């Protein structure tokens, strides 16, 4: 599916009849995403914006060929929804839900890997391939088609960075949110590998934040990449032992600080941007010279 999705990707919405499910189904349809069906238990037979609703994923799959599922299901049942999609044969599962228990995601991640499915999230804004397909909650109007692959742990900071790129005349090949929880399915390295192999992606922009070691691990992978890499790390002034927005953004025992991440990325040859207001200008200034 290219960078996961393309013009032909057929999407299922789990939790389609809830407020968020209804709202973003409409926005995804408006962007051009091919949403074939929705699922909400005991709501089978209804419809949302012309999309038929089924009681189970398996019932929907009997009617439609589905490539990807997006999940708007409360945290207490989100892991069950992910497993239901996997068991039905769906290979790309995007979980928007925040606050899914870490122990649940650990088990789900192992199960999906065993069955050849990819989980994006939880707590992700999703994925957008500009002008092609949007599976998630990203605002479609900020994107423009181009050659910079964007991958991020943040939602709103991603939108700010993408809008800056667009305003500088720098388009995006794809924008991927890996999610802000401590454990996610898709990792920075997974996305960076995709961008490295993708012929349309000429450079990558990674937006990280404090907590964990995902950015440090990504820095080691970037050393092997042939494409220019940029990064911004949020949380430079964050105090230790205090969670900053995302469940995964926690500096514990002095590890996972912004400066540690910045130093590792710089050592890997990454252009690290220190001021979020200069993301677009910095990328534009270097890309134009390549």
C-alpha positions in Angstrom: 0.0 0.0 0.0 2.9 2.4 -0.6 3.4 4.3 2.6 0.8 2.1 4.1 -2.1 3.6 2.2 -3.1 4.7 -1.4 -6.0 5.8 -3.5 -7.5 2.3 -3.4 -7.3 1.7 0.4 -10.6 0.6 1.7 -11.3 1.6 5.3 -13.5 0.4 8.1 -14.4 2.6 11.1 -14.9 0.9 14.5 -17.0 3.0 16.8 -18.5 4.9 13.9 -21.7 5.8 15.7 -20.0 7.7 18.6 -19.5 11.4 18.5 -15.8 11.2 17.4 -16.5 8.4 15.0 -19.3 10.3 13.2 -17.3 13.6 13.1 -14.2 12.2 11.7 -15.9 9.7 9.3 -17.4 12.8 7.6 -14.1 14.5 7.5 -12.3 11.5 6.1 -15.0 11.0 3.4 -14.7 14.7 2.5 -10.9 14.2 2.0 -11.6 11.4 -0.4 -10.9 8.4 1.9 -12.8 5.3 0.8 -14.7 4.4 3.9 -16.7 1.2 3.1 -18.3 0.3 6.4 -18.5 1.0 10.1 -18.9 -1.2 13.2 -20.8 -0.6 16.5 -22.2 -3.5 18.4 -26.0 -3.5 18.4 -26.1 -0.7 15.9 -26.1 -2.9 12.8 -28.4 -1.7 10.0 -27.9 2.0 10.7 -25.8 4.3 8.6 -23.4 7.3 9.1 -23.0 9.7 6.2 -24.2 6.9 3.9 -21.7 4.4 5.3 -23.4 1.1 6.4 -23.0 0.0 10.0 -22.5 -3.6 11.1 -22.5 -5.3 14.5 -19.1 -6.9 14.0 -16.0 -6.6 11.9 -16.5 -10.1 10.5 -20.0 -9.1 9.3 -18.6 -6.0 7.5 -15.9 -8.1 5.9 -18.5 -10.5 4.4 -19.8 -7.5 2.5 -16.7 -5.5 1.7 -13.0 -6.1 1.1 -11.3 -4.0 3.9 -7.6 -3.0 4.0 -7.5 -0.8 7.1 -9.5 -0.1 10.2 -9.6 3.0 12.3 -10.7 2.7 15.9 -12.8 5.3 17.9 -13.5 3.0 20.8 -13.2 3.8 24.6 -10.0 2.8 26.2 -11.6 0.0 28.2 -12.6 -1.8 25.0 -10.0 -0.6 22.5 -7.7 -3.6 22.8 -10.7 -5.9 22.1 -11.5 -3.8 19.0 -7.9 -4.1 17.8 -7.9 -7.9 18.2 -11.3 -8.1 16.5 -9.9 -6.3 13.4 -6.8 -8.5 13.4 -8.8 -11.7 13.7 -10.9 -10.6 10.7 -7.8 -10.3 8.6 -7.3 -6.5 8.5 -3.5 -5.7 8.2 -3.4 -2.0 9.1 -5.1 -0.9 12.3 -5.1 2.8 13.4 -6.1 3.3 17.0 -7.0 6.9 17.9 -8.0 6.0 21.5 -5.8 7.5 24.3 -5.2 5.8 27.6 -5.4 2.2 26.6 -3.8 0.1 29.4 -0.1 -0.5 28.7 -0.4 -4.2 29.7 -3.2 -4.6 27.1 -1.1 -3.0 24.3 1.9 -5.2 25.1 -0.2 -8.3 24.6 -2.0 -6.9 21.5 1.3 -5.8 19.9 2.7 -9.3 20.2 -0.5 -10.9 18.8 -0.6 -8.5 15.8 3.1 -9.2 15.0 2.5 -12.9 15.1 -0.5 -12.4 12.7 1.3 -10.0 10.3 -0.8 -6.9 11.1 0.5 -3.4 11.9 -0.9 -1.2 14.7 -0.6 2.5 14.4 -1.0 4.0 17.9 -2.7 3.9 20.3 -3.1 7.7 20.9 -2.3 8.5 17.3 -3.7 11.2 15.0 -3.4 8.6 12.2 -1.8 8.8 8.8 -2.3 11.2 5.8 -0.9 10.8 2.3 -1.6 14.3 0.9 -4.2 14.4 -1.8 -4.6 10.6 -1.7 -6.0 9.3 1.6 -6.5 10.3 5.3 -7.1 7.7 8.0 -7.3 9.7 11.2 -8.1 13.0 12.7 -5.5 15.2 11.1 -6.9 18.4 9.5 -6.7 17.8 5.7 -6.4 21.4 4.6 -2.8 21.9 6.0 -1.2 19.3 3.7 0.4 19.6 0.3 1.8 16.9 -1.9 5.6 16.7 -2.0 8.8 14.9 -0.9 9.2 15.3 2.9 8.1 12.3 5.0 6.9 13.4 8.5 6.7 11.1 11.5 5.8 12.2 15.0 4.8 11.3 18.5 2.8 14.5 18.8 -0.5 15.5 17.2 -0.9 19.3 17.4 2.8 19.9 17.0 2.7 17.8 13.8 0.0 20.0 12.4 2.0 23.1 13.2 5.1 21.6 11.5 3.1 20.5 8.4 1.4 23.8 8.0 4.8 25.5 8.2 6.2 23.2 5.5 3.2 23.9 3.3 3.5 27.6 3.7 7.2 27.4 2.7 6.2 25.5 -0.5 7.5 22.2 0.8 5.1 19.3 0.3 4.8 16.1 2.2 5.0 12.5 0.9 3.1 11.2 4.0 2.6 12.2 7.6 2.5 9.4 10.2 1.6 9.7 13.9 3.1 6.8 15.9 1.2 7.8 19.0 2.1 9.4 22.3 1.6 6.4 24.7 4.5 4.6 26.4 4.1 1.6 24.1 2.9 1.9 20.5 2.7 -0.6 17.6 4.4 1.4 14.9 7.8 2.9 15.9 9.9 5.7 14.6 12.2 3.1 13.0 9.3 1.4 11.2 8.2 4.7 9.7 11.8 5.9 8.8 12.5 2.6 7.1 9.4 3.1 5.0 10.5 6.6 4.0 14.0 5.4 3.2 12.5 2.8 0.8 9.9 5.2 -0.7 11.0 6.8 -4.0 8.7 9.8 -3.5 10.2 10.7 -0.1 13.3 12.8 -0.5 13.9 13.8 3.2 12.4 13.1 6.6 11.2 15.2 9.5 10.9 13.5 12.9 9.0 15.2 15.7 9.8 13.6 19.1 9.4 14.5 22.7 10.8 13.7 26.2 10.4 10.3 27.7 11.5 6.8 26.6 14.2 6.0 24.2 12.4 6.0 20.8 14.3 9.0 19.5 17.7 7.6 20.5 16.9 4.3 18.8 15.8 6.3 15.7 19.1 8.2 15.7 21.0 4.9 15.4 18.8 3.9 12.4 19.1 7.3 10.8 22.9 6.8 10.5 22.1 4.1 7.9 19.8 6.3 5.9 20.7 8.0 2.6 18.1 10.8 2.9 18.5 14.1 4.8 16.9 14.0 8.2 15.5 16.8 10.4 14.2 16.6 13.9 12.5 18.7 16.6 12.3 17.4 20.2 9.6 18.9 22.4 9.9 19.3 26.2 13.3 21.0 26.6 12.1 22.9 29.8 10.1 20.0 31.2 10.8 19.0 34.9 11.7 15.5 35.8 9.1 12.9 37.1 6.2 15.0 35.7 4.1 13.7 32.8 3.8 16.3 30.1 0.6 15.7 28.1 1.3 12.3 26.7 1.6 9.3 28.9 4.9 8.5 27.3 6.3 11.9 27.9 7.9 11.3 31.3 11.5 11.9 32.3 12.3 9.2 34.8 15.5 8.9 36.8 17.2 11.5 34.6 16.7 9.5 31.4 14.7 10.5 28.3 15.6 14.2 28.5 15.3 16.4 25.5 19.1 17.2 25.5 20.0 13.5 25.6 17.9 13.0 22.6 19.2 16.1 20.8 22.8 15.1 21.3 22.2 11.6 19.9 20.4 12.9 16.9 23.1 15.5 16.2 25.7 12.8 16.4 23.8 10.8 13.8 24.0 13.7 11.4 20.4 14.9 11.9 19.6 18.6 11.5 18.0 19.3 14.9 15.7 22.3 15.1 15.7 24.0 18.4 12.8 26.5 17.9 9.4 25.0 16.8 8.6 28.3 15.0 11.5 27.7 12.6 10.7 24.1 11.5 9.4 25.1 8.1 12.1 27.7 7.3 14.9 25.4 8.4 13.7 22.5 6.3 13.1 24.8 3.3 16.5 26.4 3.6 18.4 23.1 3.4 16.1 21.2 1.0 16.4 24.0 -1.5 20.2 23.6 -1.5 20.0 19.8 -2.2 
